[in-house]
């Protein structure tokens, strides 16, 4: 079983920045993809960004040019740098890892962007 712990959420004004972190623990081997999803009140969980073992990235159209996903292999940690934040970015952000054996999810971290 892989454990994921998110951190870095908080309250920020529109136009500001936050960096989320997701630390993975447990046995991880083989090819895998890590990513970020978010869920706002009254909405379904949506894809935000992902990064593969080879470093390839993908982003939702709503965050392209503003968010950047990176990883630190030595620390088994993935990051989401969020710039130019908008009120519509307000949501609980969840870290995800997709292994060949299946997915694991973190508990989420709240991001609130005020006007």
URTAKA-V957090 format. One record per residue. N is the residue number from 0. SS is DSSP state (2 for helix, 1 for strand, 0 for the rest). PSI is psi in degrees with one decimal (* if undefined). BURIAL is b if it has 24 or more other ideal C-beta (glycine too) atoms within 12 Angstrom, else e. Layout:
n={N N}
ss={SS SS}
psi={PSI PSI}
burial={BURIAL BURIAL}
This chain:
n={0 1 2 3 4 5 6 7 8 9 10 11 12 13 14 15 16 17 18 19 20 21 22 23 24 25 26 27 28 29 30 31 32 33 34 35 36 37 38 39 40 41 42 43 44 45 46 47 48 49 50 51 52 53 54 55 56 57 58 59 60 61 62 63 64 65 66 67 68 69 70 71 72 73 74 75 76 77 78 79 80 81 82 83 84 85 86 87 88 89 90 91 92 93 94 95 96 97 98 99 100 101 102 103 104 105 106 107 108 109 110 111 112 113 114}
ss={0 0 1 1 1 1 1 0 0 1 1 1 1 0 0 0 0 1 1 1 1 1 1 1 1 0 0 0 0 0 0 0 1 1 1 1 1 1 1 0 0 0 0 0 0 1 1 1 1 1 1 1 0 0 0 0 1 1 1 0 0 0 0 0 0 0 1 1 1 1 1 1 2 2 2 0 1 1 1 1 1 1 0 0 0 0 2 2 2 0 1 1 1 1 1 1 1 1 1 0 0 1 1 1 1 0 0 0 1 1 1 1 1 1 0}
psi={134.7 132.7 135.2 132.3 117.5 152.9 166.4 -5.5 167.2 -164.7 130.9 150.0 154.1 136.2 -11.1 -173.5 153.1 153.4 119.5 146.6 148.7 112.4 129.2 139.5 163.4 -176.4 118.8 124.8 160.0 -175.1 141.5 160.4 136.8 148.8 178.7 137.1 164.1 155.2 117.4 158.5 130.4 4.9 159.4 157.2 135.5 151.2 140.3 -55.6 155.9 158.3 134.6 174.4 -30.1 -6.5 -1.4 142.9 159.1 144.8 150.4 148.0 -33.1 -17.4 -2.4 135.1 -11.1 -36.3 147.8 127.5 133.5 171.2 155.7 101.6 -36.0 -31.2 0.1 46.6 139.3 146.2 154.7 105.9 121.3 114.8 163.9 48.3 144.8 155.6 -33.3 -7.8 -8.2 124.3 170.4 125.7 129.5 135.0 145.4 143.1 132.3 106.8 167.7 -26.1 -11.0 177.5 155.6 149.5 147.4 179.0 -16.4 154.3 135.7 130.7 123.1 124.7 118.1 154.4 *}
burial={e b e b b b b b b e e b e e e e e b b b b b b b e e e b e e e b b b b b b b e b e e e e e b b b b b b e e e e e b e b b e e b e e b b b b e b e e e e b b b b b b b e e b b e e b b b b b b b b b b e e e e e b b b e b b b b b b e e}
